[in-house]
């Protein structure tokens, strides 16, 4: 096996179980490893440290996968890692009101670059590292054996692929193609999911618990759901007695899917309006028209894909939340989220404090949202804690 020798002192991250080794930490490449190959990582004195995926094209040159040198990184190793990840979600899998969840969450499940989401009897897979790409056949075999899905679909079209030197992929990996709109359920609500063309892997299951929690605050309230996608927050609001719901998203497919989901759940006679529009533009239009709401949900896409984009993202989050605060009735609630890993919760709170000052509002945080149990966070890998949110009372 080829090996990578680290510079003196750079082994500290491995001792602390962090899974990333950056290119600047490498002292010497021993052998000629190919991108995606499993290599042995050693200290400057030659002491074994870990096994990891090597990629010369990535800033993260090595993604650590195993610290035990008595193990072989073979088909049985992958099978056991996947089996362990699935068993950790057994509480969700055994539930009666939800059949869509994340089964494998990359570094959190010791498989960096692998995302697997289950939608009823279909699996949506994202292969985001060259090491996982090399092990693709072994991974598919394990998923087939452990889950017996009808089909496994590849949604490896994330921007992260460009950093690994990989091409986008979108297509069937095994079994049957999923229908264009597959019906799934979450928290007892029905959703139509477009696995092949929908955003991310087809659905945002990371907001499952937050949708349920927020729905406790909407009875008799007017609700504005921004970046509504296929209607997760909107449907929960309608189910739990909101007096009216307005859903805004820029995607025609998202609005089409949302309307189908409204009908699927029998909510078409409830006061609901879908608007296809840029959210910031629509918020300004509401402000100009003097429109107000009791509850506003802001769940934007990732504004800060990296720390280098943090300043620009902070301005975008501040402007968005300032507009949201200005559109609330006195005592209204703002449920606001960030899915940017580069924005930690303290930074997010500071951004919201700036937004409140600009909006001339007094605000109180009454709840802090986080990731659900199928999106665990390793304490040795805080970068995995990407989703955060706050429920704020605005006066």
C-alpha positions as semicolon CSV with decimal commas, in nm:
position;residue;x (nm);y (nm);z (nm)
1;X;0,000;0,000;0,000
2;X;0,123;0,349;-0,085
3;X;0,175;0,578;0,210
4;X;0,169;0,949;0,289
5;X;0,417;1,092;0,538
6;X;0,303;1,397;0,731
7;X;0,505;1,695;0,841
8;X;0,610;1,713;1,204
9;X;0,318;1,815;1,428
10;X;0,055;1,758;1,160
11;X;-0,048;1,424;1,310
12;X;-0,236;1,605;1,588
13;X;-0,560;1,617;1,387
14;X;-0,550;1,241;1,336
15;X;-0,495;1,180;1,708
16;X;-0,803;1,396;1,768
17;X;-1,001;1,183;1,518
18;X;-1,058;1,465;1,270
19;X;-1,104;1,310;0,923
20;X;-0,939;1,574;0,704
21;X;-0,573;1,614;0,613
22;X;-0,496;1,916;0,395
23;X;-0,235;1,912;0,122
24;X;-0,008;2,150;0,313
25;X;0,037;1,891;0,590
26;X;0,206;1,639;0,359
27;X;0,581;1,593;0,388
28;X;0,624;1,315;0,133
29;X;0,417;1,090;-0,093
30;X;0,569;0,742;-0,086
31;X;0,476;0,552;-0,400
32;X;0,243;0,669;-0,673
33;X;-0,113;0,664;-0,534
34;X;-0,400;0,737;-0,770
35;X;-0,689;0,964;-0,681
36;X;-0,936;0,774;-0,464
37;X;-0,685;0,510;-0,359
38;X;-0,670;0,405;0,007
39;X;-0,331;0,500;0,150
40;X;-0,157;0,451;0,479
41;X;-0,091;0,778;0,664
42;X;0,227;0,780;0,873
43;X;0,412;1,026;1,094
44;X;0,747;1,180;1,003
45;X;0,914;0,893;1,191
46;X;0,711;0,630;1,002
47;X;0,458;0,547;1,275
48;X;0,118;0,432;1,138
49;X;-0,158;0,684;1,202
50;X;-0,461;0,594;0,987
51;X;-0,596;0,482;0,651
52;X;-0,753;0,738;0,420
53;X;-0,863;0,824;0,067
54;X;-0,597;1,015;-0,127
55;X;-0,678;1,282;-0,385
56;X;-0,405;1,504;-0,530
57;X;-0,664;1,736;-0,689
58;X;-0,847;1,816;-0,367
59;X;-0,751;2,070;-0,102
60;X;-0,847;1,797;0,143
61;X;-0,574;1,565;0,019
62;X;-0,662;1,277;0,252
63;X;-0,999;1,183;0,398
64;X;-0,941;0,954;0,695
65;X;-1,164;0,646;0,713
66;X;-0,999;0,410;0,965
67;X;-0,760;0,439;1,259
68;X;-0,717;0,064;1,327
69;X;-0,424;-0,083;1,131
70;X;-0,538;-0,442;1,201
71;X;-0,835;-0,397;0,965
72;X;-0,841;-0,431;0,589
73;X;-1,035;-0,177;0,385
74;X;-1,222;-0,439;0,183
75;X;-1,579;-0,534;0,095
76;X;-1,647;-0,660;0,447
77;X;-1,523;-0,330;0,593
78;X;-1,768;-0,132;0,377
79;X;-2,050;-0,374;0,457
80;X;-1,998;-0,332;0,831
81;X;-1,977;0,049;0,814
82;X;-2,302;0,066;0,615
83;X;-2,473;-0,185;0,845
84;X;-2,373;0,018;1,152
85;X;-2,509;0,338;0,998
86;X;-2,842;0,176;0,915
87;X;-2,874;0,024;1,262
88;X;-2,822;0,370;1,416
89;X;-3,138;0,488;1,233
90;X;-3,349;0,190;1,339
91;X;-3,579;0,405;1,552
92;X;-3,673;0,603;1,243
93;X;-3,688;0,301;1,013
94;X;-3,927;0,123;1,249
95;X;-4,161;0,423;1,274
96;X;-4,502;0,416;1,112
97;X;-4,546;0,777;0,999
98;X;-4,216;0,839;0,814
99;X;-4,048;0,642;0,535
100;X;-3,789;0,892;0,415
101;X;-3,464;0,959;0,600
102;X;-3,087;0,983;0,563
103;X;-2,921;0,644;0,605
104;X;-2,558;0,748;0,557
105;X;-2,421;1,094;0,631
106;X;-2,066;1,109;0,496
107;X;-1,799;1,177;0,760
108;X;-2,054;1,139;1,041
109;X;-2,079;0,771;0,951
110;X;-1,707;0,727;0,872
111;X;-1,772;0,715;0,497
112;X;-1,652;1,058;0,376
113;X;-1,817;1,155;0,052
114;X;-2,113;0,916;0,070
115;X;-2,471;1,034;0,118
116;X;-2,758;0,783;0,105
117;X;-3,120;0,891;0,144
118;X;-3,411;0,648;0,148
119;X;-3,742;0,732;-0,017
120;X;-3,984;0,451;0,057
121;X;-3,836;0,159;-0,142
122;X;-3,583;0,364;-0,340
123;X;-3,237;0,492;-0,247
124;X;-3,087;0,820;-0,365
125;X;-2,707;0,819;-0,352
126;X;-2,456;1,102;-0,375
127;X;-2,093;0,998;-0,438
128;X;-1,887;1,305;-0,353
129;X;-1,532;1,175;-0,307
130;X;-1,297;0,982;-0,534
131;X;-1,249;0,717;-0,264
132;X;-1,620;0,641;-0,248
133;X;-1,634;0,635;-0,628
134;X;-1,366;0,364;-0,630
135;X;-1,568;0,161;-0,378
136;X;-1,902;0,218;-0,555
137;X;-1,967;-0,145;-0,650
138;X;-1,898;-0,272;-0,297
139;X;-2,126;-0,003;-0,154
140;X;-2,412;-0,085;-0,393
141;X;-2,381;-0,455;-0,311
142;X;-2,403;-0,379;0,061
143;X;-2,706;-0,151;0,018
144;X;-2,881;-0,414;-0,192
145;X;-2,816;-0,689;0,062
146;X;-2,908;-0,487;0,371
147;X;-3,211;-0,295;0,241
148;X;-3,349;-0,482;-0,065
149;X;-3,453;-0,158;-0,239
150;X;-3,644;-0,147;-0,565
151;X;-3,384;0,084;-0,714
152;X;-3,070;0,283;-0,637
153;X;-3,038;0,619;-0,815
154;X;-2,723;0,832;-0,848
155;X;-2,764;1,203;-0,769
156;X;-2,393;1,292;-0,764
157;X;-2,442;1,634;-0,918
158;X;-2,332;1,847;-0,625
159;X;-2,084;2,132;-0,665
160;X;-1,853;1,951;-0,421
161;X;-1,759;1,717;-0,705
162;X;-1,557;1,986;-0,880
163;X;-1,322;2,006;-0,579
164;X;-1,256;1,633;-0,612
165;X;-1,197;1,645;-0,987
166;X;-1,506;1,430;-1,047
167;X;-1,777;1,456;-1,308
168;X;-2,145;1,494;-1,228
169;X;-2,359;1,181;-1,251
170;X;-2,734;1,144;-1,261
171;X;-2,884;0,808;-1,343
172;X;-2,982;0,461;-1,234
173;X;-2,715;0,261;-1,052
174;X;-2,917;-0,054;-0,992
175;X;-3,271;-0,192;-1,013
176;X;-3,578;0,003;-1,124
177;X;-3,594;0,369;-1,213
178;X;-3,811;0,557;-0,960
179;X;-4,135;0,708;-1,092
180;X;-4,121;1,076;-1,188
181;X;-4,312;1,158;-0,868
182;X;-4,269;0,905;-0,590
183;X;-4,508;0,928;-0,292
184;X;-4,341;0,922;0,049
185;X;-4,456;1,014;0,399
186;X;-4,303;1,224;0,675
187;X;-4,465;1,290;1,011
188;X;-4,787;1,146;0,869
189;X;-4,795;1,387;0,573
190;X;-4,769;1,272;0,212
191;X;-4,514;1,417;-0,031
192;X;-4,435;1,361;-0,396
193;X;-4,059;1,343;-0,444
194;X;-3,876;1,382;-0,773
195;X;-3,559;1,182;-0,714
196;X;-3,404;1,236;-1,057
197;X;-3,460;1,613;-1,090
198;X;-3,546;1,746;-0,745
199;X;-3,313;1,962;-0,536
200;X;-3,029;1,784;-0,354
201;X;-3,120;1,413;-0,344
202;X;-3,490;1,487;-0,398
203;X;-3,614;1,612;-0,059
204;X;-3,492;1,794;0,252
205;X;-3,533;1,531;0,523
206;X;-3,298;1,727;0,752
207;X;-3,586;1,961;0,844
208;X;-3,822;1,680;0,951
209;X;-3,816;1,750;1,325
210;X;-3,802;2,127;1,283
211;X;-4,116;2,123;1,066
212;X;-4,295;1,928;1,337
213;X;-4,176;2,158;1,616
214;X;-4,267;2,480;1,435
215;X;-4,616;2,349;1,353
216;X;-4,700;2,376;1,724
217;X;-4,690;2,758;1,696
218;X;-4,911;2,818;1,390
219;X;-5,270;2,748;1,493
220;X;-5,493;3,036;1,387
221;X;-5,192;3,227;1,245
222;X;-5,111;3,364;0,901
223;X;-4,793;3,193;0,775
224;X;-4,542;3,289;0,507
225;X;-4,314;3,002;0,399
226;X;-4,013;3,132;0,201
227;X;-3,793;2,899;-0,007
228;X;-4,082;2,658;0,040
229;X;-3,957;2,397;-0,211
230;X;-4,211;2,110;-0,210
231;X;-4,395;2,247;0,092
232;X;-4,254;2,083;0,405
233;X;-4,323;2,374;0,639
234;X;-4,636;2,479;0,447
235;X;-4,803;2,138;0,474
236;X;-4,726;2,109;0,844
237;X;-4,876;2,455;0,898
238;X;-5,191;2,365;0,706
239;X;-5,224;2,038;0,897
240;X;-5,194;2,215;1,232
241;X;-5,453;2,484;1,189
242;X;-5,286;2,788;1,031
243;X;-5,551;3,039;0,921
244;X;-5,367;3,100;0,592
245;X;-5,039;2,997;0,428
246;X;-4,845;3,166;0,149
247;X;-4,559;2,964;-0,006
248;X;-4,285;3,131;-0,212
249;X;-4,016;2,961;-0,422
250;X;-3,834;3,059;-0,741
251;X;-3,848;2,706;-0,889
252;X;-4,137;2,616;-1,119
253;X;-4,084;2,245;-1,040
254;X;-4,094;2,318;-0,667
255;X;-4,425;2,507;-0,698
256;X;-4,570;2,235;-0,920
257;X;-4,471;1,969;-0,666
258;X;-4,606;2,178;-0,379
259;X;-4,945;2,212;-0,548
260;X;-4,959;1,835;-0,601
261;X;-4,872;1,783;-0,234
262;X;-5,154;2,018;-0,128
263;X;-5,401;1,805;-0,323
264;X;-5,245;1,478;-0,208
265;X;-5,310;1,569;0,155
266;X;-5,660;1,707;0,095
267;X;-5,568;2,068;0,178
268;X;-5,690;2,228;-0,145
269;X;-5,989;2,390;0,029
270;X;-5,771;2,555;0,297
271;X;-5,655;2,916;0,249
272;X;-5,325;2,865;0,066
273;X;-5,143;3,059;-0,207
274;X;-4,834;2,953;-0,404
275;X;-4,611;3,221;-0,556
276;X;-4,327;3,148;-0,797
277;X;-4,086;3,435;-0,740
278;X;-3,743;3,532;-0,615
279;X;-3,789;3,545;-0,238
280;X;-3,608;3,875;-0,174
281;X;-3,802;4,041;-0,456
282;X;-4,130;3,903;-0,323
283;X;-4,057;4,015;0,034
284;X;-4,001;4,369;-0,092
285;X;-4,328;4,349;-0,287
286;X;-4,510;4,242;0,030
287;X;-4,351;4,532;0,218
288;X;-4,455;4,784;-0,049
289;X;-4,810;4,647;-0,035
290;X;-4,823;4,671;0,346
291;X;-4,870;4,294;0,382
292;X;-4,809;4,144;0,728
293;X;-4,787;3,790;0,868
294;X;-4,793;3,622;1,210
295;X;-4,530;3,357;1,132
296;X;-4,255;3,376;0,869
297;X;-4,021;3,090;0,773
298;X;-3,688;3,167;0,604
299;X;-3,507;2,851;0,489
300;X;-3,269;2,974;0,217
301;X;-3,010;2,772;0,023
302;X;-2,648;2,760;0,131
303;X;-2,522;3,120;0,116
304;X;-2,170;3,035;0,243
305;X;-2,030;2,720;0,077
306;X;-1,690;2,803;0,231
307;X;-1,537;3,041;0,485
308;X;-1,413;3,261;0,202
309;X;-1,776;3,341;0,121
310;X;-1,868;3,425;0,481
311;X;-1,871;3,806;0,452
312;X;-2,093;3,804;0,144
313;X;-2,318;3,542;0,303
314;X;-2,350;3,744;0,625
315;X;-2,480;4,041;0,426
316;X;-2,729;3,819;0,241
317;X;-2,857;3,661;0,564
318;X;-2,886;4,003;0,729
319;X;-3,084;4,158;0,443
320;X;-3,315;3,857;0,417
321;X;-3,390;3,849;0,789
322;X;-3,432;4,226;0,810
323;X;-3,704;4,204;0,547
324;X;-3,865;3,913;0,729
325;X;-3,872;4,100;1,060
326;X;-4,032;4,404;0,896
327;X;-4,317;4,192;0,758
328;X;-4,422;4,046;1,093
329;X;-4,716;4,161;1,301
330;X;-4,617;4,276;1,654
331;X;-4,525;3,969;1,857
332;X;-4,490;3,762;1,541
333;X;-4,255;3,466;1,505
334;X;-3,960;3,434;1,267
335;X;-3,827;3,082;1,207
336;X;-3,496;3,141;1,034
337;X;-3,237;2,888;0,920
338;X;-2,887;2,857;0,778
339;X;-2,757;2,541;0,613
340;X;-2,409;2,691;0,563
341;X;-2,148;2,493;0,753
342;X;-1,921;2,798;0,750
343;X;-2,176;2,993;0,956
344;X;-2,176;2,867;1,315
345;X;-2,466;2,935;1,550
346;X;-2,296;3,223;1,732
347;X;-2,217;3,397;1,403
348;X;-2,575;3,340;1,292
349;X;-2,708;3,497;1,613
350;X;-2,485;3,801;1,560
351;X;-2,611;3,840;1,203
352;X;-2,969;3,833;1,330
353;X;-2,886;4,091;1,595
354;X;-2,759;4,322;1,319
355;X;-3,075;4,254;1,116
356;X;-3,292;4,342;1,417
357;X;-3,107;4,672;1,463
358;X;-3,154;4,761;1,096
359;X;-3,522;4,666;1,115
360;X;-3,564;4,864;1,441
361;X;-3,708;4,557;1,614
362;X;-3,671;4,400;1,957
363;X;-3,621;4,025;1,930
364;X;-3,614;3,727;2,166
365;X;-3,487;3,378;2,083
366;X;-3,743;3,129;2,212
367;X;-3,614;2,809;2,049
368;X;-3,300;2,682;1,877
369;X;-3,341;2,434;1,590
370;X;-3,081;2,171;1,495
371;X;-3,023;1,861;1,282
372;X;-3,230;1,545;1,337
373;X;-3,093;1,211;1,459
374;X;-3,027;1,080;1,106
375;X;-2,785;1,373;1,057
376;X;-2,554;1,309;1,355
377;X;-2,254;1,528;1,436
378;X;-1,922;1,376;1,542
379;X;-1,766;1,590;1,814
380;X;-1,430;1,535;1,641
381;X;-1,582;1,677;1,319
382;X;-1,778;1,993;1,405
383;X;-1,793;2,082;1,034
384;X;-2,073;1,825;1,008
385;X;-2,304;2,054;1,206
386;X;-2,428;2,255;0,911
387;X;-2,798;2,311;0,986
388;X;-2,895;2,559;1,251
389;X;-3,200;2,772;1,310
390;X;-3,371;3,003;1,556
391;X;-3,731;3,072;1,643
392;X;-3,748;3,441;1,724
393;X;-4,026;3,653;1,869
394;X;-4,021;3,994;1,706
395;X;-4,169;4,302;1,875
